[in-house]
Structures are given as structure tokens and as C-alpha cells.
């Protein structure tokens, strides 16, 4: 099912207490801070889409190449729908999400390219978050989904289980917080690791060694607003991929040790 872009008055969720109306363009900024052994920080403006997986936006023909959504870009069977794949993954984790409303915060595919470091699926029971599926992608074409049960403030934690940055091992623990409100949508990820004797990250979680935050304001989708964002922040997913690689080269040139990448085993209920 799709929602016409031109008719935002019928957006799913409009009028729901506390939740943003969707589809929405979440316009804000992302920031990353690396604390050890080399301190490095960056921040840049960006936007993401907040959509109902059952009611994806239908764009005018001239905008479709710049914002499309495909199940193949996310967890599960590329020949099934986003809903079916999220439900299947949740079922593998012991939650029956059948019929639950599912909202997705993600980058759209732009001119045939998409890279989404973190996709967030909120599984809702009314206005209450029943579970979150946080899907992480790395630059090696791999993905891993974390099934989370946040508290009423959106806070939770989980062991790290996926190789993301080449400068961190698959060790430690994430502290996470997610916000889904009419005035703001946000995600915060803090990685905690403890240094081993040789100064590299070890398996015992301890100090915060890295944090990433995205915060934005959900705004109603119109053709004009999307066109302005495409002009002011062009090639969004291409920029995300390029900036990650630029900052990686910067760290490598400062002789930051590269952690070996373990073989990736796709999870049950996911692909890649």
C-alpha cells in the first residue's frame, strides 16, 4: 500500500497522541565521537525518512529515482514485504508482531544507491513501543539486526555482535536510546569496551569508546520540501558512504590499528 505524496492530510498516524504523522522527512544532524585511542569527532546535516511499512509513500514520477524503498535493502527475504520480514525476525526472537504497527526510520534509495548504517523499526502496540529492531549495515555489504526491548524512556542495552568499524573488535556492549515523538525522532548508540593489556579493545565492557547520535525533526512530506532537501543535501546516501570512507582513511593515516574482520554468519530470519 502507498500513500500519495501530494496528500499528506491522510498520512498514517496523523492525530496519534505523541507519535509523528507519517510519512515524514526527519531533518536533523548526525554526530560521531571516537574517544580512544585517537580522538575524532564529526557532525553533518542529514535527513531520513520515517514511514509506515504498510503505507509507503508514492512519489511523483520525477521524484521516484531519488527516494525509493525496497525490501531487499533490509532484513529478510527480498521477495517478501518489509512487514513480512520484520514479523519473521521478531517471531524468531519470541515476539508475535502480527498486525502490530511498524514504523521504519531509514535512508531511501537514491539514484540506485542506498547505504543505511542504522535502520530502526519500531514495533508498536498503540502508542507504546513493544520492541525495536535495530538493523546495522557495514561497508562490506553485511547486515545484522538486534532485537531490543526498551524501557518507557526508550533505553536499552545489548552485547555487540557485528563487525562495523575496522578499528573496533566485535566486543563490548552497546547502550542505546531511541526517541519517537511528534516533535523529535532520535537514536543514540554508545559502545563500551575495556582496553586489554596491549591497548586494544577487549571483551569486558567498560568505558565509552565511541558514540553516534542522530536527532531530527519530523516534517510532513511534500514534493516541494523533498525537492528542496535534494538540492540542499544532494545524493544523501552517496554522501553517507563517502564520508564514512573519508573518515576511515583519516584514522588509518594516523596508524590506528585495524581489527581483524571475522567471518559473517547471517542470522536466522535475515539475509547477508
Phi and psi restraints in degrees (value plus and minus 20) as a CYANA .aco file:
   2 UNK   PHI    -150.5  -110.5
   2 UNK   PSI     132.2   172.2
   3 UNK   PHI    -127.1   -87.1
   3 UNK   PSI     106.1   146.1
   4 UNK   PHI     -80.5   -40.5
   4 UNK   PSI     114.3   154.3
   5 UNK   PHI     -84.1   -44.1
   5 UNK   PSI     -54.7   -14.7
   6 UNK   PHI     -93.4   -53.4
   6 UNK   PSI     -37.3     2.7
   7 UNK   PHI    -133.9   -93.9
   7 UNK   PSI      57.4    97.4
   8 UNK   PHI     -98.8   -58.8
   8 UNK   PSI     -29.5    10.5
   9 UNK   PHI     -85.9   -45.9
   9 UNK   PSI     -42.1    -2.1
  10 UNK   PHI    -119.9   -79.9
  10 UNK   PSI      -4.8    35.2
  11 UNK   PHI     -77.9   -37.9
  11 UNK   PSI     117.2   157.2
  12 UNK   PHI     -79.9   -39.9
  12 UNK   PSI     111.4   151.4
  13 UNK   PHI      72.8   112.8
  13 UNK   PSI     -27.8    12.2
  14 UNK   PHI     -80.5   -40.5
  14 UNK   PSI     107.7   147.7
  15 UNK   PHI      73.3   113.3
  15 UNK   PSI     -30.3     9.7
  16 UNK   PHI     -89.6   -49.6
  16 UNK   PSI     109.1   149.1
  17 UNK   PHI     -82.3   -42.3
  17 UNK   PSI     103.6   143.6
  18 UNK   PHI      65.1   105.1
  18 UNK   PSI     -39.0     1.0
  19 UNK   PHI    -121.4   -81.4
  19 UNK   PSI     129.1   169.1
  20 UNK   PHI     -89.1   -49.1
  20 UNK   PSI     129.5   169.5
  21 UNK   PHI     -93.4   -53.4
  21 UNK   PSI     119.2   159.2
  22 UNK   PHI    -147.9  -107.9
  22 UNK   PSI     133.9   173.9
  23 UNK   PHI     -91.1   -51.1
  23 UNK   PSI     129.2   169.2
  24 UNK   PHI    -156.4  -116.4
  24 UNK   PSI     130.1   170.1
  25 UNK   PHI    -117.3   -77.3
  25 UNK   PSI      98.1   138.1
  26 UNK   PHI    -116.6   -76.6
  26 UNK   PSI      84.6   124.6
  27 UNK   PHI    -123.0   -83.0
  27 UNK   PSI     103.2   143.2
  28 UNK   PHI    -188.8  -148.8
  28 UNK   PSI    -157.3  -117.3
  29 UNK   PHI    -168.7  -128.7
  29 UNK   PSI     131.5   171.5
  30 UNK   PHI    -136.3   -96.3
  30 UNK   PSI     122.2   162.2
  31 UNK   PHI    -155.2  -115.2
  31 UNK   PSI     123.2   163.2
  32 UNK   PHI    -145.4  -105.4
  32 UNK   PSI     119.1   159.1
  33 UNK   PHI    -153.5  -113.5
  33 UNK   PSI     100.4   140.4
  34 UNK   PHI    -126.0   -86.0
  34 UNK   PSI     107.9   147.9
  35 UNK   PHI    -123.2   -83.2
  35 UNK   PSI     -50.6   -10.6
  36 UNK   PHI    -163.6  -123.6
  36 UNK   PSI     135.4   175.4
  37 UNK   PHI     -98.7   -58.7
  37 UNK   PSI     -30.7     9.3
  38 UNK   PHI    -133.0   -93.0
  38 UNK   PSI     107.9   147.9
  39 UNK   PHI    -104.3   -64.3
  39 UNK   PSI     109.2   149.2
  40 UNK   PHI    -172.2  -132.2
  40 UNK   PSI     114.5   154.5
  41 UNK   PHI    -160.8  -120.8
  41 UNK   PSI     122.9   162.9
  42 UNK   PHI    -167.8  -127.8
  42 UNK   PSI     139.6   179.6
  43 UNK   PHI    -169.2  -129.2
  43 UNK   PSI     116.5   156.5
  44 UNK   PHI    -170.4  -130.4
  44 UNK   PSI     135.9   175.9
  45 UNK   PHI     -94.7   -54.7
  45 UNK   PSI     127.1   167.1
  46 UNK   PHI    -181.5  -141.5
  46 UNK   PSI     151.6   191.6
  47 UNK   PHI    -157.2  -117.2
  47 UNK   PSI     132.9   172.9
  48 UNK   PHI    -151.8  -111.8
  48 UNK   PSI     150.3   190.3
  49 UNK   PHI    -122.5   -82.5
  49 UNK   PSI     120.0   160.0
  50 UNK   PHI    -134.9   -94.9
  50 UNK   PSI      97.2   137.2
  51 UNK   PHI    -156.2  -116.2
  51 UNK   PSI     136.8   176.8
  52 UNK   PHI    -107.4   -67.4
  52 UNK   PSI     106.5   146.5
  53 UNK   PHI     -84.4   -44.4
  53 UNK   PSI     -38.6     1.4
  54 UNK   PHI    -111.2   -71.2
  54 UNK   PSI     -24.9    15.1
  55 UNK   PHI    -166.2  -126.2
  55 UNK   PSI      41.2    81.2
  56 UNK   PHI     -89.1   -49.1
  56 UNK   PSI     126.6   166.6
  57 UNK   PHI     -87.1   -47.1
  57 UNK   PSI     122.3   162.3
  58 UNK   PHI    -125.7   -85.7
  58 UNK   PSI      96.0   136.0
  59 UNK   PHI    -113.2   -73.2
  59 UNK   PSI     134.4   174.4
  60 UNK   PHI     -77.1   -37.1
  60 UNK   PSI     131.0   171.0
  61 UNK   PHI     -73.6   -33.6
  61 UNK   PSI     -57.5   -17.5
  62 UNK   PHI     -94.6   -54.6
  62 UNK   PSI     -33.8     6.2
  63 UNK   PHI    -121.6   -81.6
  63 UNK   PSI     -33.1     6.9
  64 UNK   PHI     -79.5   -39.5
  64 UNK   PSI     -57.6   -17.6
  65 UNK   PHI     -82.8   -42.8
  65 UNK   PSI     -37.2     2.8
  66 UNK   PHI    -117.9   -77.9
  66 UNK   PSI     -31.1     8.9
  67 UNK   PHI    -176.9  -136.9
  67 UNK   PSI      74.7   114.7
  68 UNK   PHI    -151.0  -111.0
  68 UNK   PSI     138.4   178.4
  69 UNK   PHI    -147.3  -107.3
  69 UNK   PSI     110.1   150.1
  70 UNK   PHI    -151.3  -111.3
  70 UNK   PSI     119.5   159.5
  71 UNK   PHI     -81.6   -41.6
  71 UNK   PSI     -51.2   -11.2
  72 UNK   PHI     -83.3   -43.3
  72 UNK   PSI     -38.8     1.2
  73 UNK   PHI    -104.0   -64.0
  73 UNK   PSI     -20.1    19.9
  74 UNK   PHI    -155.7  -115.7
  74 UNK   PSI    -191.9  -151.9
  75 UNK   PHI     -83.6   -43.6
  75 UNK   PSI     132.2   172.2
  76 UNK   PHI      75.0   115.0
  76 UNK   PSI    -187.3  -147.3
  77 UNK   PHI     -95.0   -55.0
  77 UNK   PSI     102.0   142.0
  78 UNK   PHI     -84.4   -44.4
  78 UNK   PSI     -36.9     3.1
  79 UNK   PHI    -111.6   -71.6
  79 UNK   PSI     -19.4    20.6
  80 UNK   PHI    -128.2   -88.2
  80 UNK   PSI     155.0   195.0
  81 UNK   PHI    -104.4   -64.4
  81 UNK   PSI     144.0   184.0
  82 UNK   PHI     -76.3   -36.3
  82 UNK   PSI     -64.6   -24.6
  83 UNK   PHI     -79.3   -39.3
  83 UNK   PSI     -70.0   -30.0
  84 UNK   PHI     -78.4   -38.4
  84 UNK   PSI     -59.9   -19.9
  85 UNK   PHI     -90.8   -50.8
  85 UNK   PSI     -60.3   -20.3
  86 UNK   PHI     -87.4   -47.4
  86 UNK   PSI     -61.7   -21.7
  87 UNK   PHI     -80.5   -40.5
  87 UNK   PSI     -62.0   -22.0
  88 UNK   PHI     -82.6   -42.6
  88 UNK   PSI     -64.5   -24.5
  89 UNK   PHI     -83.6   -43.6
  89 UNK   PSI     -64.3   -24.3
  90 UNK   PHI     -82.2   -42.2
  90 UNK   PSI     -59.1   -19.1
  91 UNK   PHI     -82.1   -42.1
  91 UNK   PSI     -58.3   -18.3
  92 UNK   PHI     -84.2   -44.2
  92 UNK   PSI     -44.1    -4.1
  93 UNK   PHI    -115.8   -75.8
  93 UNK   PSI     -17.2    22.8
  94 UNK   PHI      77.0   117.0
  94 UNK   PSI      -9.3    30.7
  95 UNK   PHI    -136.0   -96.0
  95 UNK   PSI     107.4   147.4
  96 UNK   PHI    -108.9   -68.9
  96 UNK   PSI      84.1   124.1
  97 UNK   PHI    -117.4   -77.4
  97 UNK   PSI      -5.9    34.1
  98 UNK   PHI     -76.8   -36.8
  98 UNK   PSI     105.3   145.3
  99 UNK   PHI      61.2   101.2
  99 UNK   PSI     -29.7    10.3
 100 UNK   PHI     -90.1   -50.1
 100 UNK   PSI     125.6   165.6
 101 UNK   PHI     -91.3   -51.3
 101 UNK   PSI     116.3   156.3
 102 UNK   PHI    -147.8  -107.8
 102 UNK   PSI      99.1   139.1
 103 UNK   PHI    -125.9   -85.9
 103 UNK   PSI     122.4   162.4
 104 UNK   PHI    -142.7  -102.7
 104 UNK   PSI     109.8   149.8
 105 UNK   PHI    -125.3   -85.3
 105 UNK   PSI      97.6   137.6
 106 UNK   PHI    -179.6  -139.6
 106 UNK   PSI     144.2   184.2
 107 UNK   PHI    -101.5   -61.5
 107 UNK   PSI     124.3   164.3
 108 UNK   PHI    -107.9   -67.9
 108 UNK   PSI     135.3   175.3
 109 UNK   PHI     -88.9   -48.9
 109 UNK   PSI     109.9   149.9
 110 UNK   PHI    -145.0  -105.0
 110 UNK   PSI      99.4   139.4
 111 UNK   PHI      29.6    69.6
 111 UNK   PSI      24.8    64.8
 112 UNK   PHI      62.6   102.6
 112 UNK   PSI     -19.3    20.7
 113 UNK   PHI    -143.9  -103.9
 113 UNK   PSI     120.8   160.8
 114 UNK   PHI    -164.5  -124.5
 114 UNK   PSI     118.8   158.8
 115 UNK   PHI    -162.8  -122.8
 115 UNK   PSI     105.0   145.0
 116 UNK   PHI    -150.6  -110.6
 116 UNK   PSI      72.6   112.6
 117 UNK   PHI     -73.7   -33.7
 117 UNK   PSI     -58.6   -18.6
 118 UNK   PHI    -160.6  -120.6
 118 UNK   PSI      98.9   138.9
 119 UNK   PHI    -126.3   -86.3
 119 UNK   PSI     113.5   153.5
 120 UNK   PHI    -136.8   -96.8
 120 UNK   PSI     105.6   145.6
 121 UNK   PHI    -130.2   -90.2
 121 UNK   PSI     100.6   140.6
 122 UNK   PHI    -114.6   -74.6
 122 UNK   PSI     102.9   142.9
 123 UNK   PHI    -118.5   -78.5
 123 UNK   PSI      95.1   135.1
 124 UNK   PHI    -130.3   -90.3
 124 UNK   PSI     122.9   162.9
 125 UNK   PHI    -135.9   -95.9
 125 UNK   PSI      75.1   115.1
 126 UNK   PHI      47.1    87.1
 126 UNK   PSI    -145.7  -105.7
 127 UNK   PHI    -114.0   -74.0
 127 UNK   PSI     -20.9    19.1
 128 UNK   PHI    -113.9   -73.9
 128 UNK   PSI     116.4   156.4
 129 UNK   PHI     -98.7   -58.7
 129 UNK   PSI      95.0   135.0
 130 UNK   PHI    -104.1   -64.1
 130 UNK   PSI     -57.5   -17.5
 131 UNK   PHI    -181.2  -141.2
 131 UNK   PSI     142.4   182.4
 132 UNK   PHI    -148.7  -108.7
 132 UNK   PSI     115.3   155.3
 133 UNK   PHI    -127.8   -87.8
 133 UNK   PSI      93.4   133.4
 134 UNK   PHI    -123.4   -83.4
 134 UNK   PSI      91.2   131.2
 135 UNK   PHI    -122.9   -82.9
 135 UNK   PSI      99.1   139.1
 136 UNK   PHI    -125.0   -85.0
 136 UNK   PSI     114.8   154.8
 137 UNK   PHI    -135.8   -95.8
 137 UNK   PSI     121.2   161.2
 138 UNK   PHI    -129.2   -89.2
 138 UNK   PSI     155.7   195.7
 139 UNK   PHI    -100.5   -60.5
 139 UNK   PSI     -17.2    22.8
 140 UNK   PHI    -117.2   -77.2
 140 UNK   PSI     -10.6    29.4
 141 UNK   PHI      61.3   101.3
 141 UNK   PSI      -4.4    35.6
 142 UNK   PHI    -125.3   -85.3
 142 UNK   PSI     141.2   181.2
 143 UNK   PHI    -163.6  -123.6
 143 UNK   PSI     135.6   175.6
 144 UNK   PHI    -169.6  -129.6
 144 UNK   PSI     117.0   157.0
 145 UNK   PHI    -132.2   -92.2
 145 UNK   PSI     116.0   156.0
 146 UNK   PHI    -127.3   -87.3
 146 UNK   PSI     107.8   147.8
 147 UNK   PHI    -113.0   -73.0
 147 UNK   PSI     102.2   142.2
 148 UNK   PHI    -146.6  -106.6
 148 UNK   PSI     125.9   165.9
 149 UNK   PHI    -141.6  -101.6
 149 UNK   PSI      66.4   106.4
 150 UNK   PHI     -93.1   -53.1
 150 UNK   PSI     139.4   179.4
 151 UNK   PHI     -99.5   -59.5
 151 UNK   PSI     159.0   199.0
 152 UNK   PHI     -79.8   -39.8
 152 UNK   PSI     -39.8     0.2
 153 UNK   PHI    -111.4   -71.4
 153 UNK   PSI     -15.3    24.7
 154 UNK   PHI      62.1   102.1
 154 UNK   PSI      -6.6    33.4
 155 UNK   PHI    -116.7   -76.7
 155 UNK   PSI     124.0   164.0
 156 UNK   PHI    -183.1  -143.1
 156 UNK   PSI     156.4   196.4
 157 UNK   PHI    -168.6  -128.6
 157 UNK   PSI     138.5   178.5
 158 UNK   PHI    -179.4  -139.4
 158 UNK   PSI     132.8   172.8
 159 UNK   PHI     -87.5   -47.5
 159 UNK   PSI     122.8   162.8
 160 UNK   PHI     -90.9   -50.9
 160 UNK   PSI     115.3   155.3
 161 UNK   PHI    -159.1  -119.1
 161 UNK   PSI      -3.3    36.7
 162 UNK   PHI    -170.1  -130.1
 162 UNK   PSI     118.0   158.0
 163 UNK   PHI     -99.4   -59.4
 163 UNK   PSI      98.3   138.3
 164 UNK   PHI    -135.8   -95.8
 164 UNK   PSI     -96.8   -56.8
 165 UNK   PHI     -99.9   -59.9
 165 UNK   PSI     117.8   157.8
 166 UNK   PHI     -89.6   -49.6
 166 UNK   PSI     -25.0    15.0
 167 UNK   PHI    -124.0   -84.0
 167 UNK   PSI     -13.5    26.5
 168 UNK   PHI    -151.0  -111.0
 168 UNK   PSI     120.3   160.3
 169 UNK   PHI     -95.0   -55.0
 169 UNK   PSI     149.7   189.7
 170 UNK   PHI    -105.3   -65.3
 170 UNK   PSI      56.1    96.1
 171 UNK   PHI    -171.1  -131.1
 171 UNK   PSI     140.4   180.4
 172 UNK   PHI      78.0   118.0
 172 UNK   PSI    -182.9  -142.9
 173 UNK   PHI    -164.3  -124.3
 173 UNK   PSI     124.8   164.8
 174 UNK   PHI    -118.7   -78.7
 174 UNK   PSI     112.3   152.3
 175 UNK   PHI    -118.1   -78.1
 175 UNK   PSI     110.2   150.2
 176 UNK   PHI    -150.3  -110.3
 176 UNK   PSI     128.9   168.9
 177 UNK   PHI    -167.2  -127.2
 177 UNK   PSI     116.4   156.4
 178 UNK   PHI    -147.6  -107.6
 178 UNK   PSI     122.3   162.3
 179 UNK   PHI    -149.1  -109.1
 179 UNK   PSI     109.0   149.0
 180 UNK   PHI    -155.0  -115.0
 180 UNK   PSI      72.8   112.8
 181 UNK   PHI    -157.2  -117.2
 181 UNK   PSI     142.6   182.6
 182 UNK   PHI     -79.8   -39.8
 182 UNK   PSI     -52.5   -12.5
 183 UNK   PHI    -115.3   -75.3
 183 UNK   PSI     -34.3     5.7
 184 UNK   PHI    -181.0  -141.0
 184 UNK   PSI     123.5   163.5
 185 UNK   PHI    -144.9  -104.9
 185 UNK   PSI     110.6   150.6
 186 UNK   PHI    -171.2  -131.2
 186 UNK   PSI     135.3   175.3
 187 UNK   PHI    -161.5  -121.5
 187 UNK   PSI     119.5   159.5
 188 UNK   PHI    -150.6  -110.6
 188 UNK   PSI     111.5   151.5
 189 UNK   PHI    -145.9  -105.9
 189 UNK   PSI     103.1   143.1
 190 UNK   PHI    -141.1  -101.1
 190 UNK   PSI     103.0   143.0
 191 UNK   PHI    -117.0   -77.0
 191 UNK   PSI     107.4   147.4
 192 UNK   PHI    -133.1   -93.1
 192 UNK   PSI     106.4   146.4
 193 UNK   PHI    -160.1  -120.1
 193 UNK   PSI     138.7   178.7
 194 UNK   PHI    -133.1   -93.1
 194 UNK   PSI     118.7   158.7
 195 UNK   PHI     -92.6   -52.6
 195 UNK   PSI     120.8   160.8
 196 UNK   PHI    -104.5   -64.5
 196 UNK   PSI    -198.5  -158.5
 197 UNK   PHI     -81.6   -41.6
 197 UNK   PSI     -50.6   -10.6
 198 UNK   PHI    -109.6   -69.6
 198 UNK   PSI     -13.9    26.1
 199 UNK   PHI      71.7   111.7
 199 UNK   PSI     -22.8    17.2
 200 UNK   PHI    -113.6   -73.6
 200 UNK   PSI     139.9   179.9
 201 UNK   PHI     -79.4   -39.4
 201 UNK   PSI     123.5   163.5
 202 UNK   PHI    -140.4  -100.4
 202 UNK   PSI    -192.6  -152.6
 203 UNK   PHI    -106.0   -66.0
 203 UNK   PSI     -33.8     6.2
 204 UNK   PHI    -108.4   -68.4
 204 UNK   PSI      96.2   136.2
 205 UNK   PHI     -87.2   -47.2
 205 UNK   PSI     121.5   161.5
 206 UNK   PHI    -173.9  -133.9
 206 UNK   PSI    -122.4   -82.4
 207 UNK   PHI     -94.3   -54.3
 207 UNK   PSI     134.6   174.6
 208 UNK   PHI     -95.7   -55.7
 208 UNK   PSI      94.0   134.0
 209 UNK   PHI    -122.0   -82.0
 209 UNK   PSI     -37.4     2.6
 210 UNK   PHI    -176.7  -136.7
 210 UNK   PSI     125.1   165.1
 211 UNK   PHI    -164.0  -124.0
 211 UNK   PSI     127.3   167.3
 212 UNK   PHI    -157.6  -117.6
 212 UNK   PSI     116.1   156.1
 213 UNK   PHI    -156.6  -116.6
 213 UNK   PSI     115.1   155.1
 214 UNK   PHI    -143.1  -103.1
 214 UNK   PSI     112.4   152.4
 215 UNK   PHI    -160.6  -120.6
 215 UNK   PSI     112.2   152.2
 216 UNK   PHI    -170.5  -130.5
 216 UNK   PSI     146.7   186.7
 217 UNK   PHI    -122.2   -82.2
 217 UNK   PSI     102.4   142.4
 218 UNK   PHI     -93.2   -53.2
 218 UNK   PSI     106.4   146.4
 219 UNK   PHI    -143.0  -103.0
 219 UNK   PSI     123.7   163.7
 220 UNK   PHI     -77.4   -37.4
 220 UNK   PSI     123.6   163.6
 221 UNK   PHI    -103.6   -63.6
 221 UNK   PSI     105.9   145.9
 222 UNK   PHI    -155.6  -115.6
 222 UNK   PSI     137.7   177.7
 223 UNK   PHI     -79.7   -39.7
 223 UNK   PSI     -60.7   -20.7
 224 UNK   PHI     -84.4   -44.4
 224 UNK   PSI     -63.3   -23.3
 225 UNK   PHI     -85.6   -45.6
 225 UNK   PSI     -63.0   -23.0
 226 UNK   PHI     -83.8   -43.8
 226 UNK   PSI     -61.9   -21.9
 227 UNK   PHI     -81.2   -41.2
 227 UNK   PSI     -59.9   -19.9
 228 UNK   PHI     -85.6   -45.6
 228 UNK   PSI     -58.6   -18.6
 229 UNK   PHI     -87.3   -47.3
 229 UNK   PSI     -56.7   -16.7
 230 UNK   PHI     -85.7   -45.7
 230 UNK   PSI     -47.5    -7.5
 231 UNK   PHI    -102.6   -62.6
 231 UNK   PSI     -64.9   -24.9
 232 UNK   PHI     -97.5   -57.5
 232 UNK   PSI     -48.8    -8.8
 233 UNK   PHI    -153.4  -113.4
 233 UNK   PSI      49.6    89.6
 234 UNK   PHI     -91.1   -51.1
 234 UNK   PSI     135.6   175.6
 235 UNK   PHI      30.9    70.9
 235 UNK   PSI      33.0    73.0
 236 UNK   PHI     -76.0   -36.0
 236 UNK   PSI     -71.4   -31.4
 237 UNK   PHI     -89.5   -49.5
 237 UNK   PSI     -51.9   -11.9
 238 UNK   PHI     -83.6   -43.6
 238 UNK   PSI     -61.0   -21.0
 239 UNK   PHI     -83.5   -43.5
 239 UNK   PSI     -61.6   -21.6
 240 UNK   PHI     -80.1   -40.1
 240 UNK   PSI     -67.9   -27.9
 241 UNK   PHI     -81.3   -41.3
 241 UNK   PSI     -64.6   -24.6
 242 UNK   PHI     -86.1   -46.1
 242 UNK   PSI     -64.1   -24.1
 243 UNK   PHI     -85.3   -45.3
 243 UNK   PSI     -58.0   -18.0
 244 UNK   PHI     -80.3   -40.3
 244 UNK   PSI     -62.4   -22.4
 245 UNK   PHI     -91.0   -51.0
 245 UNK   PSI     -57.8   -17.8
 246 UNK   PHI     -82.1   -42.1
 246 UNK   PSI     -65.3   -25.3
 247 UNK   PHI     -89.1   -49.1
 247 UNK   PSI     -51.8   -11.8
 248 UNK   PHI     -84.3   -44.3
 248 UNK   PSI     -62.7   -22.7
 249 UNK   PHI     -83.5   -43.5
 249 UNK   PSI     -60.4   -20.4
 250 UNK   PHI     -78.3   -38.3
 250 UNK   PSI     -63.8   -23.8
 251 UNK   PHI     -89.6   -49.6
 251 UNK   PSI     -59.6   -19.6
 252 UNK   PHI     -83.1   -43.1
 252 UNK   PSI     -59.9   -19.9
 253 UNK   PHI     -85.2   -45.2
 253 UNK   PSI     -41.1    -1.1
 254 UNK   PHI    -112.6   -72.6
 254 UNK   PSI      -2.6    37.4
 255 UNK   PHI      42.3    82.3
 255 UNK   PSI      11.9    51.9
 256 UNK   PHI     -90.3   -50.3
 256 UNK   PSI     108.3   148.3
 257 UNK   PHI     -81.9   -41.9
 257 UNK   PSI     121.5   161.5
 258 UNK   PHI    -113.7   -73.7
 258 UNK   PSI     107.5   147.5
 259 UNK   PHI    -102.9   -62.9
 259 UNK   PSI     116.5   156.5
 260 UNK   PHI     -77.6   -37.6
 260 UNK   PSI     121.2   161.2
 261 UNK   PHI    -114.7   -74.7
 261 UNK   PSI      97.8   137.8
 262 UNK   PHI     -92.7   -52.7
 262 UNK   PSI     140.7   180.7
 263 UNK   PHI     -81.8   -41.8
 263 UNK   PSI     117.6   157.6
 264 UNK   PHI    -113.8   -73.8
 264 UNK   PSI     108.1   148.1
 265 UNK   PHI    -131.5   -91.5
 265 UNK   PSI      90.8   130.8
 266 UNK   PHI     -76.7   -36.7
 266 UNK   PSI     122.4   162.4
 267 UNK   PHI     -93.8   -53.8
 267 UNK   PSI     137.3   177.3
 268 UNK   PHI     -85.9   -45.9
 268 UNK   PSI     110.1   150.1
 269 UNK   PHI      71.8   111.8
 269 UNK   PSI     -19.7    20.3
 270 UNK   PHI    -151.0  -111.0
 270 UNK   PSI     156.7   196.7
 271 UNK   PHI    -149.0  -109.0
 271 UNK   PSI     141.6   181.6
